[in-house]
Amino acid sequence: MPRSTHYTPPLSRFLVCALYHEAKTREIPMTQLANNLVETALKNSFGWKEAQDQMRLGEGINDQTSQTR
């Protein structure tokens, strides 16, 4: 798997554990759950709008939103 060129912050062990159990309960992959939760929390925020602008300008790699739904 190619190495990402973007910063990828590690999640705390507790959050990974909570994500694991919640994803298992919902019967979906952890990555999908994490993407859905972060998207819901950030949508319409300043950071979300900045990221959209960067993606439009070609500064981002791939649009990841809504791919895991």
CHARMM internal coordinates of N, CA and C (Angstrom, degrees):
IC EDIT
DIST 1 N 1 CA 1.4523
DIST 1 CA 1 C 1.5276
ANGL 1 N 1 CA 1 C 108.08
DIST 1 C 2 N 1.3432
ANGL 1 CA 1 C 2 N 117.49
DIHE 1 N 1 CA 1 C 2 N 128.16
DIST 2 N 2 CA 1.4633
ANGL 1 C 2 N 2 CA 119.63
DIHE 1 CA 1 C 2 N 2 CA -178.36
DIST 2 CA 2 C 1.5198
ANGL 2 N 2 CA 2 C 111.76
DIHE 1 C 2 N 2 CA 2 C -65.04
DIST 2 C 3 N 1.2970
ANGL 2 CA 2 C 3 N 115.06
DIHE 2 N 2 CA 2 C 3 N 147.39
DIST 3 N 3 CA 1.4656
ANGL 2 C 3 N 3 CA 121.15
DIHE 2 CA 2 C 3 N 3 CA 179.94
DIST 3 CA 3 C 1.5231
ANGL 3 N 3 CA 3 C 109.97
DIHE 2 C 3 N 3 CA 3 C -77.07
DIST 3 C 4 N 1.3282
ANGL 3 CA 3 C 4 N 116.68
DIHE 3 N 3 CA 3 C 4 N 135.17
DIST 4 N 4 CA 1.4630
ANGL 3 C 4 N 4 CA 121.94
DIHE 3 CA 3 C 4 N 4 CA 179.43
DIST 4 CA 4 C 1.5197
ANGL 4 N 4 CA 4 C 109.85
DIHE 3 C 4 N 4 CA 4 C -69.65
DIST 4 C 5 N 1.3353
ANGL 4 CA 4 C 5 N 115.66
DIHE 4 N 4 CA 4 C 5 N 143.92
DIST 5 N 5 CA 1.4596
ANGL 4 C 5 N 5 CA 120.18
DIHE 4 CA 4 C 5 N 5 CA 177.19
DIST 5 CA 5 C 1.5195
ANGL 5 N 5 CA 5 C 110.92
DIHE 4 C 5 N 5 CA 5 C -92.56
DIST 5 C 6 N 1.3080
ANGL 5 CA 5 C 6 N 116.91
DIHE 5 N 5 CA 5 C 6 N -3.35
DIST 6 N 6 CA 1.4603
ANGL 5 C 6 N 6 CA 122.11
DIHE 5 CA 5 C 6 N 6 CA -179.72
DIST 6 CA 6 C 1.5191
ANGL 6 N 6 CA 6 C 110.18
DIHE 5 C 6 N 6 CA 6 C -102.85
DIST 6 C 7 N 1.3200
ANGL 6 CA 6 C 7 N 115.68
DIHE 6 N 6 CA 6 C 7 N 153.06
DIST 7 N 7 CA 1.4566
ANGL 6 C 7 N 7 CA 120.73
DIHE 6 CA 6 C 7 N 7 CA 177.51
DIST 7 CA 7 C 1.5180
ANGL 7 N 7 CA 7 C 110.02
DIHE 6 C 7 N 7 CA 7 C -64.12
DIST 7 C 8 N 1.3043
ANGL 7 CA 7 C 8 N 116.92
DIHE 7 N 7 CA 7 C 8 N 131.48
DIST 8 N 8 CA 1.4555
ANGL 7 C 8 N 8 CA 123.03
DIHE 7 CA 7 C 8 N 8 CA 178.59
DIST 8 CA 8 C 1.5229
ANGL 8 N 8 CA 8 C 108.31
DIHE 7 C 8 N 8 CA 8 C -122.64
DIST 8 C 9 N 1.3353
ANGL 8 CA 8 C 9 N 117.14
DIHE 8 N 8 CA 8 C 9 N 98.71
DIST 9 N 9 CA 1.4586
ANGL 8 C 9 N 9 CA 119.09
DIHE 8 CA 8 C 9 N 9 CA -176.94
DIST 9 CA 9 C 1.5280
ANGL 9 N 9 CA 9 C 111.86
DIHE 8 C 9 N 9 CA 9 C -69.44
DIST 9 C 10 N 1.3225
ANGL 9 CA 9 C 10 N 116.86
DIHE 9 N 9 CA 9 C 10 N 136.07
DIST 10 N 10 CA 1.4650
ANGL 9 C 10 N 10 CA 118.75
DIHE 9 CA 9 C 10 N 10 CA 177.57
DIST 10 CA 10 C 1.5308
ANGL 10 N 10 CA 10 C 110.47
DIHE 9 C 10 N 10 CA 10 C -73.99
DIST 10 C 11 N 1.3090
ANGL 10 CA 10 C 11 N 115.75
DIHE 10 N 10 CA 10 C 11 N 144.27
DIST 11 N 11 CA 1.4639
ANGL 10 C 11 N 11 CA 120.85
DIHE 10 CA 10 C 11 N 11 CA 175.11
DIST 11 CA 11 C 1.5269
ANGL 11 N 11 CA 11 C 108.81
DIHE 10 C 11 N 11 CA 11 C -88.79
DIST 11 C 12 N 1.3221
ANGL 11 CA 11 C 12 N 115.43
DIHE 11 N 11 CA 11 C 12 N 153.06
DIST 12 N 12 CA 1.4603
ANGL 11 C 12 N 12 CA 118.77
DIHE 11 CA 11 C 12 N 12 CA 177.54
DIST 12 CA 12 C 1.5267
ANGL 12 N 12 CA 12 C 109.96
DIHE 11 C 12 N 12 CA 12 C -65.56
DIST 12 C 13 N 1.2981
ANGL 12 CA 12 C 13 N 115.43
DIHE 12 N 12 CA 12 C 13 N 155.55
DIST 13 N 13 CA 1.4706
ANGL 12 C 13 N 13 CA 121.10
DIHE 12 CA 12 C 13 N 13 CA 179.68
DIST 13 CA 13 C 1.5331
ANGL 13 N 13 CA 13 C 110.28
DIHE 12 C 13 N 13 CA 13 C -59.04
DIST 13 C 14 N 1.3325
ANGL 13 CA 13 C 14 N 117.22
DIHE 13 N 13 CA 13 C 14 N -39.71
DIST 14 N 14 CA 1.4501
ANGL 13 C 14 N 14 CA 120.95
DIHE 13 CA 13 C 14 N 14 CA 179.24
DIST 14 CA 14 C 1.5303
ANGL 14 N 14 CA 14 C 111.50
DIHE 13 C 14 N 14 CA 14 C -61.08
DIST 14 C 15 N 1.3568
ANGL 14 CA 14 C 15 N 116.79
DIHE 14 N 14 CA 14 C 15 N -45.56
DIST 15 N 15 CA 1.4726
ANGL 14 C 15 N 15 CA 119.60
DIHE 14 CA 14 C 15 N 15 CA 179.94
DIST 15 CA 15 C 1.5204
ANGL 15 N 15 CA 15 C 111.95
DIHE 14 C 15 N 15 CA 15 C -64.14
DIST 15 C 16 N 1.3256
ANGL 15 CA 15 C 16 N 116.90
DIHE 15 N 15 CA 15 C 16 N -38.42
DIST 16 N 16 CA 1.4633
ANGL 15 C 16 N 16 CA 120.11
DIHE 15 CA 15 C 16 N 16 CA 177.31
DIST 16 CA 16 C 1.5293
ANGL 16 N 16 CA 16 C 109.78
DIHE 15 C 16 N 16 CA 16 C -62.92
DIST 16 C 17 N 1.3206
ANGL 16 CA 16 C 17 N 116.37
DIHE 16 N 16 CA 16 C 17 N -41.11
DIST 17 N 17 CA 1.4683
ANGL 16 C 17 N 17 CA 120.86
DIHE 16 CA 16 C 17 N 17 CA 178.57
DIST 17 CA 17 C 1.5315
ANGL 17 N 17 CA 17 C 110.65
DIHE 16 C 17 N 17 CA 17 C -63.10
DIST 17 C 18 N 1.3418
ANGL 17 CA 17 C 18 N 116.32
DIHE 17 N 17 CA 17 C 18 N -45.59
DIST 18 N 18 CA 1.4720
ANGL 17 C 18 N 18 CA 120.41
DIHE 17 CA 17 C 18 N 18 CA 179.47
DIST 18 CA 18 C 1.5286
ANGL 18 N 18 CA 18 C 110.60
DIHE 17 C 18 N 18 CA 18 C -64.04
DIST 18 C 19 N 1.3305
ANGL 18 CA 18 C 19 N 117.29
DIHE 18 N 18 CA 18 C 19 N -42.10
DIST 19 N 19 CA 1.4690
ANGL 18 C 19 N 19 CA 120.80
DIHE 18 CA 18 C 19 N 19 CA 177.32
DIST 19 CA 19 C 1.5239
ANGL 19 N 19 CA 19 C 111.01
DIHE 18 C 19 N 19 CA 19 C -61.14
DIST 19 C 20 N 1.3215
ANGL 19 CA 19 C 20 N 115.96
DIHE 19 N 19 CA 19 C 20 N -43.16
DIST 20 N 20 CA 1.4567
ANGL 19 C 20 N 20 CA 120.28
DIHE 19 CA 19 C 20 N 20 CA 179.75
DIST 20 CA 20 C 1.5247
ANGL 20 N 20 CA 20 C 111.36
DIHE 19 C 20 N 20 CA 20 C -57.49
DIST 20 C 21 N 1.3300
ANGL 20 CA 20 C 21 N 115.93
DIHE 20 N 20 CA 20 C 21 N -50.33
DIST 21 N 21 CA 1.4691
ANGL 20 C 21 N 21 CA 119.70
DIHE 20 CA 20 C 21 N 21 CA -176.81
DIST 21 CA 21 C 1.5326
ANGL 21 N 21 CA 21 C 111.71
DIHE 20 C 21 N 21 CA 21 C -67.98
DIST 21 C 22 N 1.3238
ANGL 21 CA 21 C 22 N 116.87
DIHE 21 N 21 CA 21 C 22 N -38.90
DIST 22 N 22 CA 1.4688
ANGL 21 C 22 N 22 CA 119.48
DIHE 21 CA 21 C 22 N 22 CA 179.21
DIST 22 CA 22 C 1.5184
ANGL 22 N 22 CA 22 C 111.16
DIHE 21 C 22 N 22 CA 22 C -68.62
DIST 22 C 23 N 1.3255
ANGL 22 CA 22 C 23 N 117.37
DIHE 22 N 22 CA 22 C 23 N -41.55
DIST 23 N 23 CA 1.4689
ANGL 22 C 23 N 23 CA 120.41
DIHE 22 CA 22 C 23 N 23 CA 177.98
DIST 23 CA 23 C 1.5256
ANGL 23 N 23 CA 23 C 110.85
DIHE 22 C 23 N 23 CA 23 C -63.63
DIST 23 C 24 N 1.3109
ANGL 23 CA 23 C 24 N 115.73
DIHE 23 N 23 CA 23 C 24 N -39.52
DIST 24 N 24 CA 1.4620
ANGL 23 C 24 N 24 CA 120.34
DIHE 23 CA 23 C 24 N 24 CA 177.97
DIST 24 CA 24 C 1.5358
ANGL 24 N 24 CA 24 C 110.24
DIHE 23 C 24 N 24 CA 24 C -62.70
DIST 24 C 25 N 1.3383
ANGL 24 CA 24 C 25 N 116.53
DIHE 24 N 24 CA 24 C 25 N -43.31
DIST 25 N 25 CA 1.4643
ANGL 24 C 25 N 25 CA 121.12
DIHE 24 CA 24 C 25 N 25 CA 178.33
DIST 25 CA 25 C 1.5246
ANGL 25 N 25 CA 25 C 111.73
DIHE 24 C 25 N 25 CA 25 C -62.06
DIST 25 C 26 N 1.3417
ANGL 25 CA 25 C 26 N 115.32
DIHE 25 N 25 CA 25 C 26 N -42.31
DIST 26 N 26 CA 1.4767
ANGL 25 C 26 N 26 CA 120.51
DIHE 25 CA 25 C 26 N 26 CA -179.17
DIST 26 CA 26 C 1.5302
ANGL 26 N 26 CA 26 C 112.90
DIHE 25 C 26 N 26 CA 26 C -81.77
DIST 26 C 27 N 1.3289
ANGL 26 CA 26 C 27 N 116.05
DIHE 26 N 26 CA 26 C 27 N -8.39
DIST 27 N 27 CA 1.4679
ANGL 26 C 27 N 27 CA 122.89
DIHE 26 CA 26 C 27 N 27 CA -178.77
DIST 27 CA 27 C 1.5289
ANGL 27 N 27 CA 27 C 111.72
DIHE 26 C 27 N 27 CA 27 C 57.94
DIST 27 C 28 N 1.3347
ANGL 27 CA 27 C 28 N 115.55
DIHE 27 N 27 CA 27 C 28 N 47.40
DIST 28 N 28 CA 1.4592
ANGL 27 C 28 N 28 CA 122.18
DIHE 27 CA 27 C 28 N 28 CA 174.91
DIST 28 CA 28 C 1.5312
ANGL 28 N 28 CA 28 C 107.96
DIHE 27 C 28 N 28 CA 28 C -134.25
DIST 28 C 29 N 1.3334
ANGL 28 CA 28 C 29 N 117.38
DIHE 28 N 28 CA 28 C 29 N 158.96
DIST 29 N 29 CA 1.4698
ANGL 28 C 29 N 29 CA 119.54
DIHE 28 CA 28 C 29 N 29 CA 177.84
DIST 29 CA 29 C 1.5352
ANGL 29 N 29 CA 29 C 111.46
DIHE 28 C 29 N 29 CA 29 C -64.15
DIST 29 C 30 N 1.3248
ANGL 29 CA 29 C 30 N 116.14
DIHE 29 N 29 CA 29 C 30 N 148.80
DIST 30 N 30 CA 1.4647
ANGL 29 C 30 N 30 CA 120.76
DIHE 29 CA 29 C 30 N 30 CA 178.91
DIST 30 CA 30 C 1.5239
ANGL 30 N 30 CA 30 C 111.84
DIHE 29 C 30 N 30 CA 30 C -58.46
DIST 30 C 31 N 1.3212
ANGL 30 CA 30 C 31 N 117.27
DIHE 30 N 30 CA 30 C 31 N -39.72
DIST 31 N 31 CA 1.4644
ANGL 30 C 31 N 31 CA 120.64
DIHE 30 CA 30 C 31 N 31 CA -179.58
DIST 31 CA 31 C 1.5216
ANGL 31 N 31 CA 31 C 110.76
DIHE 30 C 31 N 31 CA 31 C -61.76
DIST 31 C 32 N 1.3043
ANGL 31 CA 31 C 32 N 116.88
DIHE 31 N 31 CA 31 C 32 N -41.27
DIST 32 N 32 CA 1.4647
ANGL 31 C 32 N 32 CA 120.76
DIHE 31 CA 31 C 32 N 32 CA 178.34
DIST 32 CA 32 C 1.5233
ANGL 32 N 32 CA 32 C 110.30
DIHE 31 C 32 N 32 CA 32 C -63.44
DIST 32 C 33 N 1.3195
ANGL 32 CA 32 C 33 N 116.87
DIHE 32 N 32 CA 32 C 33 N -44.70
DIST 33 N 33 CA 1.4632
ANGL 32 C 33 N 33 CA 120.70
DIHE 32 CA 32 C 33 N 33 CA 178.51
DIST 33 CA 33 C 1.5250
ANGL 33 N 33 CA 33 C 110.69
DIHE 32 C 33 N 33 CA 33 C -61.44
DIST 33 C 34 N 1.3265
ANGL 33 CA 33 C 34 N 116.71
DIHE 33 N 33 CA 33 C 34 N -47.29
DIST 34 N 34 CA 1.4687
ANGL 33 C 34 N 34 CA 120.49
DIHE 33 CA 33 C 34 N 34 CA -179.79
DIST 34 CA 34 C 1.5272
ANGL 34 N 34 CA 34 C 110.86
DIHE 33 C 34 N 34 CA 34 C -61.04
DIST 34 C 35 N 1.3227
ANGL 34 CA 34 C 35 N 117.53
DIHE 34 N 34 CA 34 C 35 N -45.28
DIST 35 N 35 CA 1.4735
ANGL 34 C 35 N 35 CA 120.88
DIHE 34 CA 34 C 35 N 35 CA 178.02
DIST 35 CA 35 C 1.5224
ANGL 35 N 35 CA 35 C 111.16
DIHE 34 C 35 N 35 CA 35 C -59.57
DIST 35 C 36 N 1.3246
ANGL 35 CA 35 C 36 N 117.16
DIHE 35 N 35 CA 35 C 36 N -45.10
DIST 36 N 36 CA 1.4688
ANGL 35 C 36 N 36 CA 120.87
DIHE 35 CA 35 C 36 N 36 CA -179.59
DIST 36 CA 36 C 1.5259
ANGL 36 N 36 CA 36 C 111.72
DIHE 35 C 36 N 36 CA 36 C -62.67
DIST 36 C 37 N 1.3319
ANGL 36 CA 36 C 37 N 116.72
DIHE 36 N 36 CA 36 C 37 N -43.93
DIST 37 N 37 CA 1.4665
ANGL 36 C 37 N 37 CA 120.47
DIHE 36 CA 36 C 37 N 37 CA -178.97
DIST 37 CA 37 C 1.5274
ANGL 37 N 37 CA 37 C 112.05
DIHE 36 C 37 N 37 CA 37 C -65.95
DIST 37 C 38 N 1.3220
ANGL 37 CA 37 C 38 N 116.64
DIHE 37 N 37 CA 37 C 38 N -44.40
DIST 38 N 38 CA 1.4597
ANGL 37 C 38 N 38 CA 120.20
DIHE 37 CA 37 C 38 N 38 CA -179.55
DIST 38 CA 38 C 1.5237
ANGL 38 N 38 CA 38 C 110.84
DIHE 37 C 38 N 38 CA 38 C -68.01
DIST 38 C 39 N 1.3319
ANGL 38 CA 38 C 39 N 116.73
DIHE 38 N 38 CA 38 C 39 N -41.47
DIST 39 N 39 CA 1.4650
ANGL 38 C 39 N 39 CA 120.14
DIHE 38 CA 38 C 39 N 39 CA 178.33
DIST 39 CA 39 C 1.5242
ANGL 39 N 39 CA 39 C 111.13
DIHE 38 C 39 N 39 CA 39 C -60.84
DIST 39 C 40 N 1.3202
ANGL 39 CA 39 C 40 N 116.95
DIHE 39 N 39 CA 39 C 40 N -44.81
DIST 40 N 40 CA 1.4658
ANGL 39 C 40 N 40 CA 121.29
DIHE 39 CA 39 C 40 N 40 CA 178.91
DIST 40 CA 40 C 1.5260
ANGL 40 N 40 CA 40 C 111.15
DIHE 39 C 40 N 40 CA 40 C -61.78
DIST 40 C 41 N 1.3269
ANGL 40 CA 40 C 41 N 116.61
DIHE 40 N 40 CA 40 C 41 N -41.17
DIST 41 N 41 CA 1.4621
ANGL 40 C 41 N 41 CA 120.95
DIHE 40 CA 40 C 41 N 41 CA -178.15
DIST 41 CA 41 C 1.5267
ANGL 41 N 41 CA 41 C 113.02
DIHE 40 C 41 N 41 CA 41 C -70.76
DIST 41 C 42 N 1.3340
ANGL 41 CA 41 C 42 N 117.17
DIHE 41 N 41 CA 41 C 42 N -32.95
DIST 42 N 42 CA 1.4613
ANGL 41 C 42 N 42 CA 120.04
DIHE 41 CA 41 C 42 N 42 CA -172.93
DIST 42 CA 42 C 1.5271
ANGL 42 N 42 CA 42 C 115.58
DIHE 41 C 42 N 42 CA 42 C -101.78
DIST 42 C 43 N 1.3173
ANGL 42 CA 42 C 43 N 116.75
DIHE 42 N 42 CA 42 C 43 N -17.27
DIST 43 N 43 CA 1.4650
ANGL 42 C 43 N 43 CA 119.01
DIHE 42 CA 42 C 43 N 43 CA -176.41
DIST 43 CA 43 C 1.5261
ANGL 43 N 43 CA 43 C 110.19
DIHE 42 C 43 N 43 CA 43 C -54.26
DIST 43 C 44 N 1.2967
ANGL 43 CA 43 C 44 N 116.62
DIHE 43 N 43 CA 43 C 44 N 135.38
DIST 44 N 44 CA 1.4731
ANGL 43 C 44 N 44 CA 125.51
DIHE 43 CA 43 C 44 N 44 CA -178.81
DIST 44 CA 44 C 1.5276
ANGL 44 N 44 CA 44 C 113.39
DIHE 43 C 44 N 44 CA 44 C 73.53
DIST 44 C 45 N 1.3321
ANGL 44 CA 44 C 45 N 118.49
DIHE 44 N 44 CA 44 C 45 N 8.23
DIST 45 N 45 CA 1.4654
ANGL 44 C 45 N 45 CA 120.97
DIHE 44 CA 44 C 45 N 45 CA 176.92
DIST 45 CA 45 C 1.5307
ANGL 45 N 45 CA 45 C 109.10
DIHE 44 C 45 N 45 CA 45 C -85.99
DIST 45 C 46 N 1.3223
ANGL 45 CA 45 C 46 N 116.06
DIHE 45 N 45 CA 45 C 46 N 168.61
DIST 46 N 46 CA 1.4556
ANGL 45 C 46 N 46 CA 121.10
DIHE 45 CA 45 C 46 N 46 CA 176.56
DIST 46 CA 46 C 1.5298
ANGL 46 N 46 CA 46 C 110.74
DIHE 45 C 46 N 46 CA 46 C -59.21
DIST 46 C 47 N 1.3263
ANGL 46 CA 46 C 47 N 116.46
DIHE 46 N 46 CA 46 C 47 N -45.67
DIST 47 N 47 CA 1.4620
ANGL 46 C 47 N 47 CA 120.93
DIHE 46 CA 46 C 47 N 47 CA -179.73
DIST 47 CA 47 C 1.5181
ANGL 47 N 47 CA 47 C 112.37
DIHE 46 C 47 N 47 CA 47 C -60.67
DIST 47 C 48 N 1.3291
ANGL 47 CA 47 C 48 N 116.46
DIHE 47 N 47 CA 47 C 48 N -38.85
DIST 48 N 48 CA 1.4667
ANGL 47 C 48 N 48 CA 121.63
DIHE 47 CA 47 C 48 N 48 CA 178.96
DIST 48 CA 48 C 1.5318
ANGL 48 N 48 CA 48 C 109.76
DIHE 47 C 48 N 48 CA 48 C -62.26
DIST 48 C 49 N 1.3258
ANGL 48 CA 48 C 49 N 115.45
DIHE 48 N 48 CA 48 C 49 N -45.58
DIST 49 N 49 CA 1.4750
ANGL 48 C 49 N 49 CA 120.09
DIHE 48 CA 48 C 49 N 49 CA -179.05
DIST 49 CA 49 C 1.5232
ANGL 49 N 49 CA 49 C 111.06
DIHE 48 C 49 N 49 CA 49 C -65.87
DIST 49 C 50 N 1.3289
ANGL 49 CA 49 C 50 N 117.01
DIHE 49 N 49 CA 49 C 50 N -39.48
DIST 50 N 50 CA 1.4675
ANGL 49 C 50 N 50 CA 120.32
DIHE 49 CA 49 C 50 N 50 CA 177.30
DIST 50 CA 50 C 1.5306
ANGL 50 N 50 CA 50 C 110.57
DIHE 49 C 50 N 50 CA 50 C -62.60
DIST 50 C 51 N 1.3235
ANGL 50 CA 50 C 51 N 116.71
DIHE 50 N 50 CA 50 C 51 N -42.90
DIST 51 N 51 CA 1.4641
ANGL 50 C 51 N 51 CA 120.90
DIHE 50 CA 50 C 51 N 51 CA 179.43
DIST 51 CA 51 C 1.5326
ANGL 51 N 51 CA 51 C 110.45
DIHE 50 C 51 N 51 CA 51 C -63.53
DIST 51 C 52 N 1.3206
ANGL 51 CA 51 C 52 N 117.21
DIHE 51 N 51 CA 51 C 52 N -41.60
DIST 52 N 52 CA 1.4679
ANGL 51 C 52 N 52 CA 120.13
DIHE 51 CA 51 C 52 N 52 CA 177.55
DIST 52 CA 52 C 1.5196
ANGL 52 N 52 CA 52 C 110.71
DIHE 51 C 52 N 52 CA 52 C -60.51
DIST 52 C 53 N 1.3287
ANGL 52 CA 52 C 53 N 117.01
DIHE 52 N 52 CA 52 C 53 N -42.90
DIST 53 N 53 CA 1.4634
ANGL 52 C 53 N 53 CA 120.65
DIHE 52 CA 52 C 53 N 53 CA 178.96
DIST 53 CA 53 C 1.5253
ANGL 53 N 53 CA 53 C 110.74
DIHE 52 C 53 N 53 CA 53 C -62.05
DIST 53 C 54 N 1.3263
ANGL 53 CA 53 C 54 N 117.62
DIHE 53 N 53 CA 53 C 54 N -43.75
DIST 54 N 54 CA 1.4593
ANGL 53 C 54 N 54 CA 120.78
DIHE 53 CA 53 C 54 N 54 CA 179.15
DIST 54 CA 54 C 1.5202
ANGL 54 N 54 CA 54 C 111.27
DIHE 53 C 54 N 54 CA 54 C -62.72
DIST 54 C 55 N 1.3251
ANGL 54 CA 54 C 55 N 116.67
DIHE 54 N 54 CA 54 C 55 N -40.47
DIST 55 N 55 CA 1.4602
ANGL 54 C 55 N 55 CA 120.26
DIHE 54 CA 54 C 55 N 55 CA 179.95
DIST 55 CA 55 C 1.5289
ANGL 55 N 55 CA 55 C 110.46
DIHE 54 C 55 N 55 CA 55 C -65.20
DIST 55 C 56 N 1.3201
ANGL 55 CA 55 C 56 N 116.24
DIHE 55 N 55 CA 55 C 56 N -39.96
DIST 56 N 56 CA 1.4700
ANGL 55 C 56 N 56 CA 119.99
DIHE 55 CA 55 C 56 N 56 CA 178.30
DIST 56 CA 56 C 1.5240
ANGL 56 N 56 CA 56 C 111.64
DIHE 55 C 56 N 56 CA 56 C -63.97
DIST 56 C 57 N 1.3250
ANGL 56 CA 56 C 57 N 115.81
DIHE 56 N 56 CA 56 C 57 N -33.71
DIST 57 N 57 CA 1.4619
ANGL 56 C 57 N 57 CA 120.81
DIHE 56 CA 56 C 57 N 57 CA -179.00
DIST 57 CA 57 C 1.5247
ANGL 57 N 57 CA 57 C 112.60
DIHE 56 C 57 N 57 CA 57 C -82.53
DIST 57 C 58 N 1.3112
ANGL 57 CA 57 C 58 N 116.76
DIHE 57 N 57 CA 57 C 58 N -2.04
DIST 58 N 58 CA 1.4511
ANGL 57 C 58 N 58 CA 120.60
DIHE 57 CA 57 C 58 N 58 CA 178.54
DIST 58 CA 58 C 1.5121
ANGL 58 N 58 CA 58 C 114.00
DIHE 57 C 58 N 58 CA 58 C 82.74
DIST 58 C 59 N 1.3383
ANGL 58 CA 58 C 59 N 116.95
DIHE 58 N 58 CA 58 C 59 N 13.67
DIST 59 N 59 CA 1.4538
ANGL 58 C 59 N 59 CA 120.36
DIHE 58 CA 58 C 59 N 59 CA 179.84
DIST 59 CA 59 C 1.5181
ANGL 59 N 59 CA 59 C 111.77
DIHE 58 C 59 N 59 CA 59 C -80.95
DIST 59 C 60 N 1.3363
ANGL 59 CA 59 C 60 N 116.91
DIHE 59 N 59 CA 59 C 60 N -21.38
DIST 60 N 60 CA 1.4663
ANGL 59 C 60 N 60 CA 120.54
DIHE 59 CA 59 C 60 N 60 CA 179.11
DIST 60 CA 60 C 1.5104
ANGL 60 N 60 CA 60 C 108.96
DIHE 59 C 60 N 60 CA 60 C -92.41
DIST 60 C 61 N 1.3365
ANGL 60 CA 60 C 61 N 116.57
DIHE 60 N 60 CA 60 C 61 N 175.77
DIST 61 N 61 CA 1.4446
ANGL 60 C 61 N 61 CA 119.27
DIHE 60 CA 60 C 61 N 61 CA 179.04
DIST 61 CA 61 C 1.5164
ANGL 61 N 61 CA 61 C 110.97
DIHE 60 C 61 N 61 CA 61 C -93.21
DIST 61 C 62 N 1.3097
ANGL 61 CA 61 C 62 N 118.75
DIHE 61 N 61 CA 61 C 62 N -73.89
DIST 62 N 62 CA 1.4670
ANGL 61 C 62 N 62 CA 122.26
DIHE 61 CA 61 C 62 N 62 CA -179.11
DIST 62 CA 62 C 1.5065
ANGL 62 N 62 CA 62 C 109.65
DIHE 61 C 62 N 62 CA 62 C -128.10
DIST 62 C 63 N 1.3235
ANGL 62 CA 62 C 63 N 117.05
DIHE 62 N 62 CA 62 C 63 N 145.46
DIST 63 N 63 CA 1.4516
ANGL 62 C 63 N 63 CA 120.64
DIHE 62 CA 62 C 63 N 63 CA 175.79
DIST 63 CA 63 C 1.5132
ANGL 63 N 63 CA 63 C 108.63
DIHE 62 C 63 N 63 CA 63 C -74.07
DIST 63 C 64 N 1.3237
ANGL 63 CA 63 C 64 N 117.69
DIHE 63 N 63 CA 63 C 64 N 111.15
DIST 64 N 64 CA 1.4597
ANGL 63 C 64 N 64 CA 122.96
DIHE 63 CA 63 C 64 N 64 CA -175.97
DIST 64 CA 64 C 1.5194
ANGL 64 N 64 CA 64 C 112.97
DIHE 63 C 64 N 64 CA 64 C -90.76
DIST 64 C 65 N 1.3222
ANGL 64 CA 64 C 65 N 118.79
DIHE 64 N 64 CA 64 C 65 N -11.32
DIST 65 N 65 CA 1.4522
ANGL 64 C 65 N 65 CA 119.59
DIHE 64 CA 64 C 65 N 65 CA -174.67
DIST 65 CA 65 C 1.5141
ANGL 65 N 65 CA 65 C 110.89
DIHE 64 C 65 N 65 CA 65 C -67.65
DIST 65 C 66 N 1.3081
ANGL 65 CA 65 C 66 N 115.12
DIHE 65 N 65 CA 65 C 66 N 137.57
DIST 66 N 66 CA 1.4501
ANGL 65 C 66 N 66 CA 124.64
DIHE 65 CA 65 C 66 N 66 CA 173.74
DIST 66 CA 66 C 1.5240
ANGL 66 N 66 CA 66 C 114.61
DIHE 65 C 66 N 66 CA 66 C 66.21
DIST 66 C 67 N 1.3338
ANGL 66 CA 66 C 67 N 119.16
DIHE 66 N 66 CA 66 C 67 N 12.64
DIST 67 N 67 CA 1.4604
ANGL 66 C 67 N 67 CA 120.22
DIHE 66 CA 66 C 67 N 67 CA 178.05
DIST 67 CA 67 C 1.5136
ANGL 67 N 67 CA 67 C 112.29
DIHE 66 C 67 N 67 CA 67 C -79.52
DIST 67 C 68 N 1.3133
ANGL 67 CA 67 C 68 N 117.36
DIHE 67 N 67 CA 67 C 68 N -21.37
DIST 68 N 68 CA 1.4665
ANGL 67 C 68 N 68 CA 119.22
DIHE 67 CA 67 C 68 N 68 CA -174.70
DIST 68 CA 68 C 1.5236
ANGL 68 N 68 CA 68 C 111.78
DIHE 67 C 68 N 68 CA 68 C -105.47
DIST 68 C 69 N 1.2948
ANGL 68 CA 68 C 69 N 117.98
DIHE 68 N 68 CA 68 C 69 N 22.11
DIST 69 N 69 CA 1.4601
ANGL 68 C 69 N 69 CA 119.77
DIHE 68 CA 68 C 69 N 69 CA 179.66
DIST 69 CA 69 C 1.4971
ANGL 69 N 69 CA 69 C 112.07
DIHE 68 C 69 N 69 CA 69 C -99.20
END
COOR INIT
IC SEED 1 N 1 CA 1 C
IC BUILD
